Amino acid sequence: MNDSFKNTRNAYLRIDFIYSPFMQCSGEEINKPIRAAVHAAMENDLFRSINFAALKARAGHLEPGETLSIGGYEFLLAEDEEGEGIVVLIVITRQHFENLASDLTKSLGLNLEDRAVKERNEWLRIFMEELRKDLQKWQQIWMRFGLGDDLTFEKAVYRRGR
């Protein structure tokens, strides 16, 4: 094997290497705890409740402006951005969401409290991005970062007939 091939091969192998201030290891090693936390989060009562709220709103043909109380959460029905359909949404504070993530990590045996603030914030940023992607892909729930410290979770209920 010639040296140029070895150097090229090593360069490709280094692409998989991710540097994080909180962890210096391969992408798979970082991904395992985050993936486990994302899967656990997707089974949380908040997301079960938003799915149930969408079903209940669809079955009841509820209109924008109405609220639903399910699972200890208050959901609001609103028009979608184009005005063609109805969505169910909830706005929660970032602190509430971080508490949820902290509880999940503790239940999985990960302790973020021992980490520096910068490391914890980096972990939460990656976790939130991965959760946003998976919620959209598997449950059709859109996670939007609002102004300030709010997060909005939104699920389509139905589209209005023309």
C-alpha positions as semicolon CSV with decimal commas, in nm:
position;residue;x (nm);y (nm);z (nm)
1;M;0,000;0,000;0,000
2;N;0,151;0,332;-0,098
3;D;0,187;0,626;0,142
4;S;-0,057;0,855;-0,039
5;F;-0,334;0,596;0,000
6;K;-0,257;0,559;0,372
7;N;-0,271;0,938;0,421
8;T;-0,599;0,964;0,231
9;R;-0,746;0,674;0,429
10;N;-0,640;0,833;0,759
11;A;-0,794;1,165;0,655
12;Y;-1,127;0,992;0,590
13;L;-1,106;0,813;0,922
14;R;-1,050;1,146;1,100
15;I;-1,372;1,290;0,952
16;D;-1,564;1,065;1,194
17;F;-1,382;1,226;1,485
18;I;-1,588;1,489;1,667
19;Y;-1,440;1,735;1,909
20;S;-1,660;1,865;2,183
21;P;-1,542;2,065;2,483
22;F;-1,721;1,811;2,696
23;M;-1,607;1,494;2,528
24;Q;-1,324;1,406;2,299
25;C;-1,409;1,076;2,135
26;S;-1,551;0,925;1,820
27;G;-1,891;1,025;1,688
28;E;-2,043;0,691;1,788
29;E;-1,934;0,729;2,151
30;I;-2,097;1,072;2,171
31;N;-2,404;0,952;1,987
32;K;-2,485;0,660;2,217
33;P;-2,586;0,859;2,528
34;I;-2,754;1,129;2,322
35;R;-2,949;0,875;2,113
36;A;-3,058;0,696;2,431
37;A;-3,175;1,025;2,582
38;V;-3,359;1,121;2,261
39;H;-3,542;0,786;2,250
40;A;-3,638;0,819;2,615
41;A;-3,754;1,179;2,560
42;M;-3,976;1,080;2,268
43;E;-4,169;0,855;2,505
44;N;-4,223;1,140;2,751
45;D;-4,576;1,238;2,860
46;L;-4,545;1,574;2,684
47;F;-4,517;1,415;2,340
48;R;-4,777;1,148;2,410
49;S;-5,009;1,425;2,524
50;I;-4,957;1,638;2,213
51;N;-5,030;1,336;1,991
52;F;-5,345;1,261;2,190
53;A;-5,449;1,628;2,176
54;A;-5,417;1,623;1,795
55;L;-5,634;1,310;1,776
56;K;-5,893;1,456;2,011
57;A;-5,903;1,786;1,819
58;R;-5,938;1,599;1,488
59;A;-6,220;1,382;1,619
60;G;-6,404;1,675;1,774
61;H;-6,352;1,906;1,475
62;L;-6,235;2,174;1,714
63;E;-6,163;2,524;1,590
64;P;-5,870;2,764;1,645
65;G;-5,865;2,940;1,979
66;E;-5,991;2,643;2,177
67;T;-5,774;2,483;2,444
68;L;-5,732;2,122;2,548
69;S;-5,607;1,999;2,885
70;I;-5,439;1,662;2,853
71;G;-5,180;1,498;3,075
72;G;-5,134;1,808;3,289
73;Y;-5,054;2,024;2,984
74;E;-5,259;2,299;2,823
75;F;-5,263;2,283;2,443
76;L;-5,389;2,559;2,214
77;L;-5,547;2,506;1,874
78;A;-5,433;2,758;1,615
79;E;-5,416;2,807;1,241
80;D;-5,100;2,692;1,068
81;E;-4,863;2,944;0,910
82;E;-5,039;2,931;0,572
83;G;-5,386;2,956;0,725
84;E;-5,493;2,634;0,552
85;G;-5,502;2,401;0,849
86;I;-5,529;2,363;1,223
87;V;-5,240;2,276;1,455
88;V;-5,222;2,191;1,822
89;L;-4,936;2,358;2,001
90;I;-4,781;2,412;2,340
91;V;-4,525;2,667;2,448
92;I;-4,293;2,568;2,731
93;T;-4,000;2,744;2,887
94;R;-3,648;2,636;2,812
95;Q;-3,597;2,579;3,186
96;H;-3,888;2,332;3,193
97;F;-3,737;2,150;2,896
98;E;-3,389;2,146;3,052
99;N;-3,538;1,998;3,371
100;L;-3,699;1,727;3,159
101;A;-3,363;1,656;2,990
102;S;-3,186;1,651;3,327
103;D;-3,436;1,399;3,466
104;L;-3,388;1,183;3,156
105;T;-3,012;1,184;3,185
106;K;-3,030;1,089;3,552
107;S;-3,263;0,800;3,472
108;L;-3,013;0,681;3,208
109;G;-2,722;0,700;3,451
110;L;-2,567;1,013;3,299
111;N;-2,499;1,302;3,532
112;L;-2,480;1,640;3,363
113;E;-2,472;1,824;3,695
114;D;-2,106;1,728;3,743
115;R;-2,009;1,888;3,413
116;A;-1,907;2,248;3,356
117;V;-2,178;2,486;3,237
118;K;-2,023;2,509;2,890
119;E;-2,011;2,129;2,857
120;R;-2,369;2,090;2,981
121;N;-2,492;2,355;2,736
122;E;-2,309;2,182;2,449
123;W;-2,470;1,848;2,541
124;L;-2,815;2,010;2,564
125;R;-2,767;2,183;2,229
126;I;-2,682;1,854;2,055
127;F;-2,962;1,673;2,240
128;M;-3,222;1,934;2,143
129;E;-3,116;1,929;1,778
130;E;-3,132;1,549;1,760
131;L;-3,468;1,545;1,939
132;R;-3,603;1,809;1,699
133;K;-3,504;1,596;1,399
134;D;-3,650;1,274;1,542
135;L;-3,977;1,433;1,655
136;Q;-4,030;1,576;1,309
137;K;-3,936;1,252;1,134
138;W;-4,118;0,996;1,349
139;Q;-4,404;1,182;1,520
140;Q;-4,458;1,481;1,287
141;I;-4,410;1,718;1,580
142;W;-4,228;2,040;1,496
143;M;-4,005;2,184;1,767
144;R;-3,943;2,553;1,720
145;F;-3,712;2,777;1,918
146;G;-3,904;3,091;2,004
147;L;-3,799;3,431;2,115
148;G;-3,616;3,432;2,443
149;D;-3,627;3,108;2,634
150;D;-3,945;2,953;2,497
151;L;-3,985;2,635;2,293
152;T;-4,294;2,563;2,085
153;F;-4,406;2,212;1,998
154;E;-4,660;2,192;1,716
155;K;-4,848;1,907;1,547
156;A;-5,086;1,934;1,251
157;V;-5,445;1,836;1,324
158;Y;-5,617;1,870;0,988
159;R;-5,635;2,081;0,675
160;R;-5,945;2,277;0,594
161;G;-6,140;2,182;0,283
162;R;-6,143;2,430;0,000
